[in-house]
Amino acid sequence: MNSGIEEILEFKCCNLLEMNLELIFQNLGDVPLPVPNKFILENGAEREEFANVYPPWKQTIAPRDYASIYCSMDERIWDKFQNVIITDEKGNESAFPIPGNYQ
């Protein structure tokens, strides 16, 4: 109880350290949705894909529920991008602005 995710994962199995970024997804629909296991950062001219996320296996979000993915992110890299792009299972992209990153 009241343990951080890093402490739990390090103790349990994975020795995952310095995971400082959490992306939280909410399913607002009525059908289960897959959770992305990668994401793209974009600033108009530049795009960089990040697939080294935890958990790496497929997850599904039940209707009106939440799920998260975690990764280690250098703050200097994060700060140079304006949007997080998520790709669905059909290849459609959705862009979400990063609050405060409007260079």
Secondary structure, 3 states (H helix, E strand, C coil): CCCCHHHHHHHHCCCCCCCCEEEEEECCCCCCEECCCCEEEECCCCEEEECCCECCCCCEECCCCEEEEEECCCHHHHHCCCEEEEECCCCCEEEEECCCCCC
